[in-house]
């Protein structure tokens, strides 16, 4: 975090405050007149740059934080109420940071929640709790942080790699893959239903038949929609898939939704529609978005001229970043995306470390 500190004593106090669990900090000057914010980060040191842009995609301001490896296409920022949350893992080969970073999108006030967990690879937010997950020694540990009391509780799931999680008011839904033990071992994909208060496992669903890897999910009402990014081939190899599924949480019934393109990854919901990104998040390649109408159950496939690595929607405005450091703005009208503007969001030329555009969020 960029600060002008004059006295040594003040500096020591500032460092101490930042290290305290759940301590809040506030930027000295924050311009809230922005529409979208792009995160640039590096794995070589603890530094990330948040650059804010207005509705015309003109730069408003930039703010630095002493946190490395902040965000990615696989775990982009999440929005809950007026807050943005994101994972900074720290130095790339160490992943020493143990926090979830929170930013008040209106005031610029920030907070760091110490999850007491390194190499966090997934997280989600509820009204009362923050959840994170990391996998060490073939054991995935889900950590729950109480935002009011700062109490931390954990649940261990052995022999499972948890990909990501979503929460309802009373449930935590976690997607996991059984760890591969040998070439003869058939990978198995699971959806876990966990009680949000007791942190006890309630149900375990084998969802291998729908897909092996799942890279996006969203809860709409009592339904959990999730992408089936890959599936099993005849020799247990992972192949690109082209389906999305919906789990009706109350009735515990699964349904499959056929899509017109492969590698569905991120999901975003807006005004009764689901926007499904078709992108290989490892390579950053994929130029299609499916738009699924929840009421009519109809799907439209939109093809673009650039890759789509992350998407965010506000009303009918759609923002997209690609794998070439560009941010795009579109207007969504009648199952079509009308191009408005694009900009290059690389701002770190001249830095002594390699920075990359990790992700973005909207106000």
LINFENJO-V299005 format. One line per field, one symbol per residue. ss: DSSP state (A for helix, B for strand, O for the rest). phi: phi as a letter, one per 20 degrees, with the letter a starting at -180 (. if undefined). burial: b if it has 24 or more other C-alpha atoms within 12 Angstrom, else e. A space follows every 50 residues. Layout:
ss=???
phi=???
burial=???
//
This chain:
ss=OOOOOOOAAAAAAAAAAAAOOOOBBBOOOOOOOOOBBBBBBOOOOOOBBB BBBOOOOOBBBBBBBOOOOBOOOOOOOBBBOOBBBBBBOOOOOOOOOOBB BBBBOOOOBBBBBBOOOOOOOBBBBOOOBBBBBBBBOOBBBBBBBBOOOO OBBBBBBBOBBBBBBBBOOOBBBBBBBBOOOOOOOOOOBBBBBBBOOOOO BBBBBBOOOOOOOOOOBBBBOOBBBBBBBBBBOOOOOBBBBBBBBBBBOO OOBBBBBBOOOOOBBBBBBBOOBBBBBBBBOOOOBBBBBBBBBOOOOOBB BBBOOOOOOBBBBBOOBBBBBOOOOBBBBBBBBOOBBBBBBBBBOOOOOO OOOOOBBBBBBBO
phi=.ecddeefffffffffffeffmfeccffcceeecdbcdddbbeeaebccd ddcefemefeaccdcebelemaffcfgddbleddcbddenfgedlefcdd edcffednfcbdeeelbelfdaabccfdcddcbbdclmcededddefedm fdcccdcfmcdefabccdgccddcebcfffdafeeefcdcdddcffeeld febcdedgferedcdbbbdcmeddebedfcceefdmeecgdbccccdeff elddcddfdebelfcfccdalmcdddedbfffemdqdcceddeffemecd ddddecfcdbcbccldeddcddecmdddccdeblmcdefdacbedfcdfn fecedceeabbdf
burial=beeeeeeeeeeeeeeeebeebbbebbbeeebbebbbbbbbbbbbbbbbbb bbbebebebebbbbbbbbbbbbbbbbbbbbeebbbbbbbbbeeebbbbbb bbbbbeebbbbbbbbbbbbbbbbbbbeebbbbbbbeeeebbbbbbbbeee ebbbbbbeebbbbbbbbbeebbbbbbbbbeeeeeeebbbbbbbbebbebe eeeebebbbbbbbbbbbbbbeebbbbbbbbbbeeeeeeebbbbbbbbebe eeeebbbbbbbbbbbbbbbbeebbbbbbbbbeebbbbbbbbbeeeeeebb bbebebbbbbbbbbeebbbbbbbebbbbbbebeeeebeeeebebbbbbee eeeebbbbbbbbb
//
